[in-house]
Amino acid sequence: MSLTVFACVSGGAILGMFLRSRLPGHQLSADAKDVVRLGTGLIGTIAALVLGLLIASAKNAFDTQSTQVQQLTSNVILLDRLLAAYGPETVDARNVLRRSIAALTERVWHPDTSNSSKKTRFEESHESEEFVAKLLSLSPKSEVQRSLKDRAVETTTEIAKARLLSFVQADGSIPIPFLVVLIFWITIIFASFSLFAEPNAVVVFSLLIFAASAAGAIFLILELTHPFSGLMQISDEPLRNALAPLNR
């Protein structure tokens, strides 16, 4: 998508150069130049506002997802500590918990390599179902164990909510018509730049740098809207390494 933006914006600059070489001189008068500048100034202001809002919105969504992953990791560690405090009878449940977290990590960060499709991603994995069954089957023998089990069930519910939120928000994207209009605006702006400027090495090089910058802004927005993939993805190491293997 970013390469497409770069090609479109660069094409707009080339179109402006082409029109400059084909239009008669009186069509490029000072009055025409002022009108084009006023129009592109308006479009440029709108495009700048839209880009700023998109970057801010994408960054906020990315930070929210990062916070949710941190909260999920802390809840997983808390759940393991609660089960450890419950007693040695939770060893099997804790081992299953470790396998379920590994399966969850694969589903969120590597959906293409895992066995889950989009229809089944929201369903609990076999490991998660097994863990819940083992947790609910615990028979407290004291008030302390009963309290620990209740807290463990509550924490498990919070983990399930965070898991569903991760799946729901993992495929965030910007509507294509919205991007098309934004790219059209930027292309018009670049066409106006080259329409009234005599083409030379400095002008062409500058336009290419500016086009790359505009494409980079779109790239940044698209990267932030996909927090679990790409170059700027949230790291899965904290969650993957949250629970050390148990020694039986």
C-alpha beads as a LAMMPS data file, in Angstrom:
LAMMPS data file: protein, C-alpha beads

248 atoms
247 bonds

1 atom types
1 bond types

-500.0 500.0 xlo xhi
-500.0 500.0 ylo yhi
-500.0 500.0 zlo zhi

Masses

1 110.0

Atoms # bond

1 1 1 0.000 0.000 0.000
2 1 1 2.815 2.417 0.848
3 1 1 4.545 1.674 -2.467
4 1 1 1.235 2.334 -4.219
5 1 1 0.986 5.679 -2.446
6 1 1 4.538 6.547 -3.506
7 1 1 3.781 5.592 -7.118
8 1 1 0.556 7.638 -7.169
9 1 1 2.124 10.716 -5.602
10 1 1 5.181 10.523 -7.872
11 1 1 2.839 10.053 -10.812
12 1 1 1.055 13.238 -9.796
13 1 1 4.342 15.124 -9.872
14 1 1 5.141 13.682 -13.300
15 1 1 1.671 14.633 -14.512
16 1 1 2.287 18.211 -13.420
17 1 1 5.553 18.304 -15.373
18 1 1 3.818 16.862 -18.425
19 1 1 1.037 19.429 -18.287
20 1 1 3.569 22.231 -17.902
21 1 1 5.316 21.183 -21.109
22 1 1 2.045 20.873 -23.048
23 1 1 -0.013 23.835 -21.873
24 1 1 0.409 27.196 -23.649
25 1 1 2.113 29.961 -21.710
26 1 1 -1.004 32.041 -21.087
27 1 1 -2.591 29.061 -19.265
28 1 1 0.166 29.298 -16.650
29 1 1 -0.321 32.964 -15.861
30 1 1 0.084 34.496 -12.428
31 1 1 -3.689 34.473 -11.891
32 1 1 -3.898 30.771 -12.678
33 1 1 -0.951 30.147 -10.388
34 1 1 -2.670 31.987 -7.522
35 1 1 -5.915 30.039 -7.987
36 1 1 -4.100 26.693 -8.035
37 1 1 -2.076 27.656 -4.972
38 1 1 -5.203 28.637 -3.039
39 1 1 -6.958 25.412 -3.971
40 1 1 -4.015 23.182 -3.162
41 1 1 -3.473 25.101 0.066
42 1 1 -7.004 24.219 1.132
43 1 1 -6.588 20.571 0.134
44 1 1 -3.184 20.461 1.810
45 1 1 -4.634 21.741 5.070
46 1 1 -7.398 19.130 4.999
47 1 1 -4.949 16.347 4.123
48 1 1 -2.580 17.414 6.906
49 1 1 -5.417 17.390 9.440
50 1 1 -6.586 13.967 8.280
51 1 1 -3.071 12.520 8.384
52 1 1 -2.523 13.924 11.861
53 1 1 -5.806 12.491 13.125
54 1 1 -5.104 9.105 11.542
55 1 1 -1.634 8.898 13.087
56 1 1 -2.948 9.928 16.503
57 1 1 -5.829 7.449 16.312
58 1 1 -3.570 4.611 15.168
59 1 1 -1.029 5.385 17.890
60 1 1 -3.730 5.418 20.566
61 1 1 -5.063 2.070 19.340
62 1 1 -1.533 0.638 19.331
63 1 1 -0.884 1.861 22.890
64 1 1 -4.217 0.417 24.019
65 1 1 -3.327 -2.979 22.595
66 1 1 0.106 -2.831 24.199
67 1 1 -1.486 -2.050 27.573
68 1 1 -3.913 -4.932 27.133
69 1 1 -1.042 -7.326 26.438
70 1 1 0.741 -6.117 29.562
71 1 1 -2.446 -6.580 31.596
72 1 1 -2.923 -10.034 30.091
73 1 1 0.641 -10.988 31.010
74 1 1 0.241 -9.778 34.573
75 1 1 -3.044 -11.682 34.939
76 1 1 -1.424 -14.864 33.670
77 1 1 1.385 -14.542 36.214
78 1 1 -1.137 -13.774 38.965
79 1 1 -3.214 -16.813 38.018
80 1 1 -0.178 -19.058 38.193
81 1 1 0.744 -17.648 41.618
82 1 1 -2.780 -18.241 42.913
83 1 1 -2.705 -21.845 41.766
84 1 1 0.735 -22.328 43.283
85 1 1 -0.562 -20.992 46.604
86 1 1 -3.567 -23.309 46.400
87 1 1 -1.429 -26.406 46.772
88 1 1 0.395 -29.222 44.935
89 1 1 -2.859 -30.553 43.485
90 1 1 -2.802 -27.722 40.919
91 1 1 0.427 -28.859 39.235
92 1 1 -1.427 -30.422 36.290
93 1 1 -3.598 -27.326 35.871
94 1 1 -0.548 -25.077 35.880
95 1 1 1.140 -27.198 33.206
96 1 1 -1.984 -27.002 31.056
97 1 1 -2.040 -23.229 31.654
98 1 1 1.443 -22.970 30.166
99 1 1 0.383 -24.875 27.068
100 1 1 -2.746 -22.739 26.689
101 1 1 -0.712 -19.516 26.860
102 1 1 1.636 -20.842 24.161
103 1 1 -1.388 -21.673 21.985
104 1 1 -2.866 -18.216 22.629
105 1 1 0.371 -16.534 21.608
106 1 1 0.440 -18.460 18.335
107 1 1 -3.163 -17.542 17.575
108 1 1 -2.668 -13.822 18.192
109 1 1 0.795 -13.237 16.735
110 1 1 0.989 -15.975 14.108
111 1 1 -2.564 -16.625 12.852
112 1 1 -1.312 -17.719 9.422
113 1 1 0.943 -20.447 10.805
114 1 1 -1.431 -21.692 13.494
115 1 1 -4.227 -24.142 12.832
116 1 1 -6.958 -21.625 13.670
117 1 1 -9.008 -19.951 10.981
118 1 1 -10.781 -16.624 11.349
119 1 1 -13.990 -18.441 12.249
120 1 1 -12.377 -20.476 15.032
121 1 1 -9.950 -17.907 16.407
122 1 1 -12.548 -16.637 18.873
123 1 1 -13.189 -20.122 20.199
124 1 1 -11.195 -21.375 23.133
125 1 1 -8.326 -23.694 22.325
126 1 1 -8.333 -27.282 23.518
127 1 1 -5.693 -26.377 26.108
128 1 1 -7.824 -23.506 27.447
129 1 1 -10.878 -25.728 27.774
130 1 1 -8.813 -28.349 29.557
131 1 1 -7.422 -25.762 31.962
132 1 1 -10.866 -24.387 32.811
133 1 1 -12.139 -27.910 33.426
134 1 1 -9.241 -28.657 35.782
135 1 1 -9.703 -25.333 37.580
136 1 1 -13.430 -25.859 38.135
137 1 1 -12.853 -29.433 39.294
138 1 1 -10.746 -28.307 42.250
139 1 1 -12.335 -29.157 45.607
140 1 1 -11.297 -26.610 48.255
141 1 1 -10.637 -28.078 51.687
142 1 1 -10.401 -24.787 53.539
143 1 1 -11.565 -21.202 53.392
144 1 1 -8.158 -20.167 52.107
145 1 1 -8.321 -22.596 49.198
146 1 1 -11.915 -21.552 48.446
147 1 1 -10.855 -17.911 48.295
148 1 1 -7.884 -18.760 46.084
149 1 1 -10.095 -20.734 43.701
150 1 1 -12.618 -17.883 43.459
151 1 1 -9.839 -15.414 42.674
152 1 1 -8.388 -17.826 40.116
153 1 1 -11.760 -18.149 38.373
154 1 1 -12.142 -14.366 38.334
155 1 1 -8.647 -13.911 36.897
156 1 1 -9.341 -16.563 34.264
157 1 1 -12.410 -14.595 33.202
158 1 1 -10.306 -11.429 32.855
159 1 1 -7.786 -13.346 30.732
160 1 1 -10.601 -14.611 28.492
161 1 1 -11.889 -11.047 28.013
162 1 1 -8.392 -9.818 27.115
163 1 1 -8.003 -12.710 24.662
164 1 1 -11.234 -11.825 22.870
165 1 1 -10.277 -8.144 22.739
166 1 1 -6.938 -9.067 21.182
167 1 1 -8.651 -11.064 18.449
168 1 1 -11.268 -8.381 17.814
169 1 1 -8.746 -5.541 17.549
170 1 1 -5.967 -7.471 15.808
171 1 1 -7.400 -6.842 12.328
172 1 1 -7.834 -3.094 12.624
173 1 1 -7.656 -1.375 9.257
174 1 1 -8.475 1.886 7.519
175 1 1 -11.382 1.830 5.026
176 1 1 -10.076 1.669 1.463
177 1 1 -12.332 4.501 0.142
178 1 1 -10.946 6.734 2.883
179 1 1 -7.380 5.966 1.811
180 1 1 -8.242 6.462 -1.865
181 1 1 -9.583 9.966 -1.205
182 1 1 -6.559 10.855 0.932
183 1 1 -4.134 9.615 -1.744
184 1 1 -6.069 11.579 -4.369
185 1 1 -5.652 14.761 -2.343
186 1 1 -1.910 14.253 -1.948
187 1 1 -1.538 13.436 -5.655
188 1 1 -3.274 16.704 -6.609
189 1 1 -0.966 18.639 -4.294
190 1 1 2.147 17.155 -5.879
191 1 1 0.818 17.766 -9.371
192 1 1 0.429 21.447 -8.483
193 1 1 3.987 21.553 -7.167
194 1 1 5.501 20.530 -10.501
195 1 1 2.983 22.400 -12.651
196 1 1 4.554 25.803 -12.050
197 1 1 8.166 24.790 -11.282
198 1 1 10.819 24.471 -13.931
199 1 1 11.925 20.808 -13.773
200 1 1 15.556 20.310 -12.812
201 1 1 17.548 17.883 -10.690
202 1 1 16.823 19.691 -7.412
203 1 1 13.079 19.887 -8.082
204 1 1 12.788 16.228 -9.143
205 1 1 14.867 14.973 -6.235
206 1 1 12.917 17.084 -3.750
207 1 1 9.584 15.855 -5.096
208 1 1 10.730 12.243 -4.782
209 1 1 11.800 12.831 -1.174
210 1 1 8.471 14.484 -0.394
211 1 1 6.585 11.616 -2.066
212 1 1 8.549 9.098 0.003
213 1 1 7.697 11.071 3.136
214 1 1 3.981 10.999 2.319
215 1 1 4.162 7.263 1.621
216 1 1 6.047 6.836 4.897
217 1 1 3.210 8.510 6.793
218 1 1 0.711 6.057 5.290
219 1 1 3.099 3.194 6.090
220 1 1 3.304 4.338 9.701
221 1 1 -0.483 4.484 10.016
222 1 1 -0.966 1.029 8.491
223 1 1 1.734 -0.468 10.708
224 1 1 0.166 0.942 13.862
225 1 1 -3.260 -0.451 12.930
226 1 1 -1.808 -3.994 12.873
227 1 1 -0.099 -4.253 16.283
228 1 1 0.519 -8.011 16.133
229 1 1 2.308 -8.136 12.793
230 1 1 4.749 -6.131 10.709
231 1 1 7.836 -4.169 11.660
232 1 1 6.297 -2.349 14.641
233 1 1 4.457 -5.244 16.229
234 1 1 4.026 -5.622 19.970
235 1 1 6.538 -8.118 21.288
236 1 1 5.189 -11.515 22.322
237 1 1 8.233 -12.325 24.456
238 1 1 6.795 -11.066 27.795
239 1 1 3.671 -13.216 27.441
240 1 1 5.512 -16.190 25.976
241 1 1 8.063 -16.150 28.801
242 1 1 5.659 -15.133 31.585
243 1 1 5.515 -18.632 33.040
244 1 1 8.649 -20.672 33.610
245 1 1 8.364 -24.453 33.126
246 1 1 7.363 -26.374 36.209
247 1 1 9.707 -28.897 37.740
248 1 1 7.718 -31.913 38.881

Bonds

1 1 1 2
2 1 2 3
3 1 3 4
4 1 4 5
5 1 5 6
6 1 6 7
7 1 7 8
8 1 8 9
9 1 9 10
10 1 10 11
11 1 11 12
12 1 12 13
13 1 13 14
14 1 14 15
15 1 15 16
16 1 16 17
17 1 17 18
18 1 18 19
19 1 19 20
20 1 20 21
21 1 21 22
22 1 22 23
23 1 23 24
24 1 24 25
25 1 25 26
26 1 26 27
27 1 27 28
28 1 28 29
29 1 29 30
30 1 30 31
31 1 31 32
32 1 32 33
33 1 33 34
34 1 34 35
35 1 35 36
36 1 36 37
37 1 37 38
38 1 38 39
39 1 39 40
40 1 40 41
41 1 41 42
42 1 42 43
43 1 43 44
44 1 44 45
45 1 45 46
46 1 46 47
47 1 47 48
48 1 48 49
49 1 49 50
50 1 50 51
51 1 51 52
52 1 52 53
53 1 53 54
54 1 54 55
55 1 55 56
56 1 56 57
57 1 57 58
58 1 58 59
59 1 59 60
60 1 60 61
61 1 61 62
62 1 62 63
63 1 63 64
64 1 64 65
65 1 65 66
66 1 66 67
67 1 67 68
68 1 68 69
69 1 69 70
70 1 70 71
71 1 71 72
72 1 72 73
73 1 73 74
74 1 74 75
75 1 75 76
76 1 76 77
77 1 77 78
78 1 78 79
79 1 79 80
80 1 80 81
81 1 81 82
82 1 82 83
83 1 83 84
84 1 84 85
85 1 85 86
86 1 86 87
87 1 87 88
88 1 88 89
89 1 89 90
90 1 90 91
91 1 91 92
92 1 92 93
93 1 93 94
94 1 94 95
95 1 95 96
96 1 96 97
97 1 97 98
98 1 98 99
99 1 99 100
100 1 100 101
101 1 101 102
102 1 102 103
103 1 103 104
104 1 104 105
105 1 105 106
106 1 106 107
107 1 107 108
108 1 108 109
109 1 109 110
110 1 110 111
111 1 111 112
112 1 112 113
113 1 113 114
114 1 114 115
115 1 115 116
116 1 116 117
117 1 117 118
118 1 118 119
119 1 119 120
120 1 120 121
121 1 121 122
122 1 122 123
123 1 123 124
124 1 124 125
125 1 125 126
126 1 126 127
127 1 127 128
128 1 128 129
129 1 129 130
130 1 130 131
131 1 131 132
132 1 132 133
133 1 133 134
134 1 134 135
135 1 135 136
136 1 136 137
137 1 137 138
138 1 138 139
139 1 139 140
140 1 140 141
141 1 141 142
142 1 142 143
143 1 143 144
144 1 144 145
145 1 145 146
146 1 146 147
147 1 147 148
148 1 148 149
149 1 149 150
150 1 150 151
151 1 151 152
152 1 152 153
153 1 153 154
154 1 154 155
155 1 155 156
156 1 156 157
157 1 157 158
158 1 158 159
159 1 159 160
160 1 160 161
161 1 161 162
162 1 162 163
163 1 163 164
164 1 164 165
165 1 165 166
166 1 166 167
167 1 167 168
168 1 168 169
169 1 169 170
170 1 170 171
171 1 171 172
172 1 172 173
173 1 173 174
174 1 174 175
175 1 175 176
176 1 176 177
177 1 177 178
178 1 178 179
179 1 179 180
180 1 180 181
181 1 181 182
182 1 182 183
183 1 183 184
184 1 184 185
185 1 185 186
186 1 186 187
187 1 187 188
188 1 188 189
189 1 189 190
190 1 190 191
191 1 191 192
192 1 192 193
193 1 193 194
194 1 194 195
195 1 195 196
196 1 196 197
197 1 197 198
198 1 198 199
199 1 199 200
200 1 200 201
201 1 201 202
202 1 202 203
203 1 203 204
204 1 204 205
205 1 205 206
206 1 206 207
207 1 207 208
208 1 208 209
209 1 209 210
210 1 210 211
211 1 211 212
212 1 212 213
213 1 213 214
214 1 214 215
215 1 215 216
216 1 216 217
217 1 217 218
218 1 218 219
219 1 219 220
220 1 220 221
221 1 221 222
222 1 222 223
223 1 223 224
224 1 224 225
225 1 225 226
226 1 226 227
227 1 227 228
228 1 228 229
229 1 229 230
230 1 230 231
231 1 231 232
232 1 232 233
233 1 233 234
234 1 234 235
235 1 235 236
236 1 236 237
237 1 237 238
238 1 238 239
239 1 239 240
240 1 240 241
241 1 241 242
242 1 242 243
243 1 243 244
244 1 244 245
245 1 245 246
246 1 246 247
247 1 247 248
